């Protein structure tokens, strides 16, 4: 089966998942009070970054999960909330979310923003984080507007987790520097700025082994994945 055929199959499975779960959500409209499965995999799309050869609609630009280390207690919503940021301030912590880090890199590079201490170190003192609040708000706005789906996979944390097989790391992030990876996130974003043809968001074709992803999704009981808000 060709890569294009696998991608067509992958998006068809996501279309079915969307029907079962009641539609895509946006983090800007989500909270922990909603009914979330304890564990799962999420698929983010980018409005304005369209598919070309695999059908119509927007592309998947991020596949992720959580709790892959044995003993981890991180829930699906906990991980999504780390990407969303803080409801009251609109800020967030990019040092605790690689998704936020890379989206920030791309936004600042696209818009010519001096990001200063962005991405420096795994932690930062209070005064540094305060200077970064406006940058974090830009990232929260961008990620908050991205539609996403999620799939319940409730197995225990550990190296053999099925969630780890489905949420495989994007090929663009393997054996590359942070800057070369984040440049692939310089597309349309949620701000409505036209996409730069030389620096687009990573398309689903850059995710490795879609044969594995599609076949695993295809065998899962999607009827058990529906939740209510």
C-alpha positions, 0 to 999 in steps of 0.5 A: 500500500502506498504512502498516499493510500495509507494517509487516505485511510488514516484520515478516513479513520479520523473522520469516523472517530470525529463522528463517534466522539461528537466532533472536534474540540478546541482547547480555548473552549475546554476545561477539566470539568468536561468529561475526559477519558483518563488516558488517550492520544490526541490529534491536532489540526491547523486551520488554513493548512490544507491537505492536497493529495489525500482528500479535503480538509485540514492536516494533522500537525501534531499527534501526542499522548502522555504517561508513557513512563511506568508509574506515571499518573498524568491524565489526558486532560492534564497533558492537554491543559499543559498545552492550553496554558492558564485560563486566568492569565492566558499564559502558560509554561512552554518549558513543560510543553514541547508543543508550546515551545515549537509553536512559539519558535515558529510564531516568533520567527514568522513575525520577527519577534525577539523571543529573548529567553524563550526555550532557555533551560528546563526551568526559569526564575519568576522574573524571567517567566513574567517577562515571557507572559505576553509570548506565552499568551500568543502561543495559547491563542494559537494552540487554543484555536486548533481543532483536535480529536482524541482517542481513548487508549486506557492501557497502563503507562509503560514502554509497551503502551499502545498509546506510544505506538499510535502517538509516534514522534514526527519524523521531522523531529528525529535527528534534527535540531530544535530550530530545524524542527520548529521551522516546520511550524511556520504555517498559517497558525490561528492568527489568520496570517497567510501561510509562507510557502517555504515554511509550512506546518508539518503535514501528516506525511511527515509522521512515520509508520502510518501503516502502524498508526492506521492499523492500530486505530482501525482495530480499536473499538471506537464505539467506546470512545464517545464522551459527553460534555 
